[in-house]
Amino acid sequence: MDRDSKIKAAYHTLGCKLNFSETSAIGHALRERGVRNAEADEHPDIIVVNTCSVTEMADKKGRNLIRSLHRRHPDAAIVVTGCYAQLKPGEVSSIPGVEIVLGAGEKLRAAEFVTRWLDERRRVCRTTPSRDIREFVPTCESGDRTRWFLKVQDGCDYFCTYCTIPYARGRSRSGNIPDLVRMAEEAAGHGAREIVITGVNIGDFGRDNGQSFFDLIRALDKVEGIDRYRISSIEPNLLTDEIIDWCAESRAFMPHFHIPLQSGSDHVLKMMNRRYGTELFAERIEHIRRVMPQAFIGVDVIAGARGETHEEWLRARDFIESLPVTRLHVFPYSERPGTAALKLPDPVEPQLRHERVAELIDFSDRKLAAFLDRQIGSRASVLWESTLHDDGTIQGFTENYVRIQAPWDDSLPNTITPVTVSAENIVPNQG
């Protein structure tokens, strides 16, 4: 549109890799309609905020970001979507500066709503009840990154007692393998070297259409031009021995796993309505270590959930400390309105939750440091990213997700080169 050629947009994403992929897809759709990205020194006309709502803190971060953006750009129309918008649309729409609120079912139609708003200048708040969200829209986007993100699944049917995701994203639904393979091929045609497979519960892929996650990864592995795939996060009960063994021998799937544990106590896992116990989880970790000794294994843990008495905390802490994993992603338990967990006994005081978080973070720091020490002296291949850092370096990742730095070189972005890992080239902050 000629009118839109002067319209500038900025994008902000909170939360998971799936949100990043969807924000990139929204930006792509708006650019196709003539809305260009705002430069760093420009005031945007449209601001898209894709929110998270996994914890109360995530809601607070969303509110604070929206208010901050409105203060900095008071004339911009703010579009808010994502899980916070789906769960609390009235609260979001009352924040100054917000002109458009879109739920999970409307998110990837954001460009349509923006175009209509530019014509009518009428505030919009549109959500679909989660039980009625049936459509799946795949995306494969990179934004301004080297890695691409392929959305293969959305929603969740697990209904863990502490979690709002099924209400924020709807029921589990998947793409079709031929369509997803074609998107990966198109990404390769645009220069993609690495794709991260994203979704809410990706191991559940295909349960609604007779396919399987194992079928999907085998098909993607055959796509020429894609050198690397990473699995963003997969439930331990869905990460089968078959998948682990196949990844260890595959052409392009990296030795890198992200597996949610949530608690090291079987009692708490049962209260959470998780679909595995600590024995199965430990078996999965041991299997990965056996066939991929240098794999990076990230693990999600919630500290201070209801039911985590002092005795259960000690069991959980000892189990987590014993795991040969690389890094813990630790979250304090957050009371979420409408979740079944609110009816469970033995709540943990907030201060005690944070003390337990600090102890788990200490475990994580020590595990990561030991993992990095073991990498020194090894040979690895690094896929370099395109960002010039303030210290004049370029950074990239090895196959097993160790962040490496080197002096900036214009020829390096989006190339894969061999390196010897050393104390000098490992990035001190691997976050």
N, C-alpha and C positions, 0 to 999 in steps of 0.2 A: 504494500500500500504506500502511495506517495505520502499520505498524511503521516503514516507511522515512521517514515524514514528519519524523523527528527526525535522520535521517542527513544529514550534511553532506559535500560533496566539494569538492576543489580540483583544478585542472588545470594542468599544466605541459607546454609543447611546446618541443622542440628541433628545429632543422633547417628544412625547407622549408615553403612555403605549403601544399603538399598535406598535410603533417602537421598544420598548423593547422586545415585544413578537417575532417580526420578527428577531431581532438580535440574540435572543436565538435560534431561528430555524436555522439560518445560522450557528451558532456555533455548533449546534447538527449535522448538515449535514457534516460539516468539520471534526468533531471528528469521525464520521462514516467512513471517508476516511483516518483516521490515523493522522490527524493534531491535536496535543494536545494544550491545553491552556497554554500560557506562564505564568510562575510564576512571582511574583512581581519584583524579582531581575534579571530576564532574559530579553534579547533583543529578541523581536518577529521577526519572518521572514515575517509574514503577519499581517497587521493591518486592521481590518474592521471598518469603520466609517459609521454609519447609521445616516443620517442628517435630520434636520428639515428645513422648509422654510416658516414658518407661518408669520414671520416678517423679515424685513431687518436685525434686530439684530440677528435673528436665522441664517441667511446666514453668517453674520460676525463671529458668534461663531463657525460655521462649518469651515470656512476658517482658523480662528486662531487655532483651535484644530488640523487641518491637518498639518499646518505649525509647530506647537509645536511638534507634534509626529514625523515629519520628522527630526527636529533638534535633538531630543532625540534618534531616531533610524534611522539614515541615510541609513542603508542598508536594511531596511524593505520595502516591497512592500505594498503600501497603497491601499486598496479597498474602494471606496466611493460609497455609495448607498443612497437611501432615497429621500425625496422631493427636496432638493437642487440639487442633482445629476440629477433628472428628469427634473427640470426646467432650469438649467443652466449647462448642461454637458460640454460645451466648457470651461467655466470659471473654473469648477472643475478640468478638465483634465490638465489645464495649471499650477496647483499648484505643486511645486516640490515634488517629492516622490510618486505622484499618478500614479499607474500603471493600475488600472482597475476602470472604472466608469460604474455603472449599474443603469438604471432607474427603475421605479416602476414595470414594466412588467418583468424585469430580476432579481429583488432583491433576490427572494427565489431560484434562480438558481446560486447564488453566488459561491457555492462550485464547480459547474461545471467549471465556469470561472477561479477560482483559480487553479484547477487541470490542466486546459489547459495552464494557464500562467506558471505554474511550468515546464511544458514540453517545451513550446515554447519561454518563456520570451519575449513575444510581448505585447505591450501596447494595451489596449482595451477600447473603449468608446461605449457603447451600450445602446440605449434607444428606447422605442416604443412610438409613438404618443399616448397621453392620450385617444383620441377617439377610438383607436384600442385595448386598454387593455380590454379584456373580461374575462380572466381566473381568478378564485378565488381559492386561496390556503389557506385553514385553517391551523392554527398553535395552539398548546397548549404547552407552555413551561414555565419553572420556572427559567432557568438560575441558579444562585446561591442563589435565594430567596426562602422563604417559600411559598409565594403566587404564584399560577400559573396564566397564562394569556391566555385566550381562544379567538382567533380571529374568529369572526363569520361573519364579514361583512367588505367590503372595498369600497373605492370610495364614491363619493357624486354627486347627481344630483341637488343640491339646487342652486348653482351659486350665492351665496351672493356677493354683488358688491365689497366687500373689499378682498375677499378670493381667494387664488390660489389653494386650495385643489383639486377641480375637475380637474385642469390641471396637478397637481402633482400626483394624485392617480387614475384618470380615473373615469368612471361612476360607480354608485352604483351597487354592486353585492354581493351575499350572499352565505353562505354554505347551506348544507342540514341538517335538524334537526337530522336524524339518524346518520349521520357522526359526527356531533358535540357532540351528546350524547356519542357516542363510544369513542371519544377523552377524554371526561370528565371521563368516566369509566376507561380508561387506565391511566389517571392522578391519579385517586383514587388508582389504583393498584400500583402506584409508591409512594404512601404515601401522595398525595395531600390532604390537609384539606380545603383549600380556593381557589376559582377560581374567577378571575376578568374577566368579559365579555368585550371584546374590539372590536373596529371597528372605522371607521370614522364617520358614522352616523347610529349607531346600531338600533335606532328605526325604520329605514327604512328596517330592515332585512326582507327578504322574499318577497319583492315586485316584484322581478324578477322571483320567482319560486312558487308563490301561497301559501307561508307560512307566518307567522307573528312573530313578536318579542314576543308577548304574548304566542303563541304556543311554542316558543323556551324555554322561562324561565320556563314554566310549565313542559316541558319535562326534563330540566336539574335539576329541584328541586327533581326529583325522583331518581337521581343517588345516590346509596348507597356509603357511605364513604366520600362524600363531605359535610362538615359541614357548609360551608359558600360560598355564592356568593355575588359579588359586581358588580353593573352596572357602567361601567367606566364613561360614559357621554351620555346623551340622550336629544334630542331636546324637548323643552317644549310642542310643538304641537303634539309630538309623545308619550309623557309620559301621557297616558290616565288615567282617574279616575279608570278604570278597572285594569290597571297595578298597580297603587298605592295601591288600596284596596287589591289586591291579594298579593303584597309584604308584606303588613302589617300582613297578616295571614299565610304566607308561612312558610315552614319548615326551609329553609336555606338562603333565601334572606335577607340581612342585612338592617337595617334602615340607609341607606347611599345613597345619590343621588348627582350627579354632573350634573348641568343643565346650559347650556349657555344662558345668557341673552343678552350680548353684549352692549345693551344700555337701559337706563331707560326712554328714550324719544320715544314716538310713531312716531314722525316725523322722527327721525334718524333711527328707526327700519325699517320704510317704505323705506327710501333711501338705507338702507343696503340690501333690498329685503329679510328680515326675514319674516317668515311665521306665525307670532303671534304678539300680542300687549301686552302692560303692563297689561291689565286687565286679559288676559288669564294666563300670567306668575304668577301674584299675586294669582290667583285662584289655580294654581298648588301648590304653596308654602303653601298656607293656608290648602289645602287638606292634604298634607303630614303632616303638623304640627297637624292637627286634629286627624289623625289615627296613627301617629308615633311621639308623642310629643318630644322625645329625638333624633330624626333622625339628622344625620350630613348632612347638605345641603351646598355643594360648588357651587359657581356661577361664570362663566366667564364674565368679563366686559371689553370692549374696551373704553378707554378714548381718547377723542379728534378726533373722526371720522369726516369726512367731513359732513357738515350739522349741527354739534353740535355748534350752536351759543351760546352766553352767556345765552340767555333765555332758550334754549333747554337743556343746561348743568344744569341749576338750576332745571329744571323739572326732568331731569335724576338723579341728585344727591339726590334730596328729595325722589324720588321713591326708589332708591337703599337703602338709609338710613332707610327707613320705612320697608324694607323686613325683616322678622324674619328668616334670613339665618345664617349659621354658619361662612362662610368664603368666601371672594371674591378672585378670581384669576384675577388680574388686568394687562392689557397690554396697552401700548400706541399705538394708531393707527399708522400703518406703511404703507406708500405708496408703493404698490406693482405693478411693471410693468405689463401691460397687463390686469389689472382689470378695471371693469366698473366704480369703485369709482373715478378714476382719472378724470372722466368727470363731477363729481358732484360739485356743488357750495359750498361756505362757508368753505374753508379749515381752519384748526386750526393750529396756529403757534406751532412749536415743543416745545418751552419753556412752552407754556400754556398747551399742552398735558401732559407734565411731572408734572406740578403743579396739574392738575386734577388727575393724577395717584396717587400722594402723598396723596391727600385728600381721595381718595377711599381706599388706603391702611390703612389709619388711621381708616376709618369705619371698615375695615376688622379686624384689630387688636382688636378693641373694641368688635366687635361681637364675635370673637373667645374667647376672655377672659371671656366674660359673659357666653358663652356656657360651657366653661370648669369649671367655678365656679359652674354652676348648676349641674355638674356631681359629685362634691365632696360629699362623703358619700353614693353614690349609689353603688350597687353591679353589677358587670359586669364579663364577661368571656373574657380572653385575649388569643389570638393565638400568641405564642411566636415565634420570628424569630431566625435565626441561627447565627447572627453576635455578636461577642464579642466586645463591644465598649471600647474605650480607658480608660474610667473611671471604667471599670470592671463590667459594667452592661449588661443586656440583655433587649431588648425592644420588644414590641408587640402591637397589636391593639385590642381594645374592639369591640363589635358588631357595635357600632356607631362611629368607627374610631377615638377614642381617643388613642393617643400613651402613653403607660405605660412602666415604667422601673422597674427593680428589680435587685438585685445582681445576678451575673452570676451563673447559675446552669446547669451542663451538661445534666441533665434530662429534661430541659424545652423546647429546640428547637422543633418546630412543634407539641407542645402539647397545649391543651386549658385548662386553669385553672381559677377558680373563684378568683376575687380580690374585695376588697373594694377600690374604687377610692378615693385618698387623694391628698392633696397639695404636699405631699412628693413623691408619685409615678407617678404623671403626668409629662411627659417630658416637660421641660420649652419651648423648641423650637419644635413646632409641625409640622414644615415644612418637 
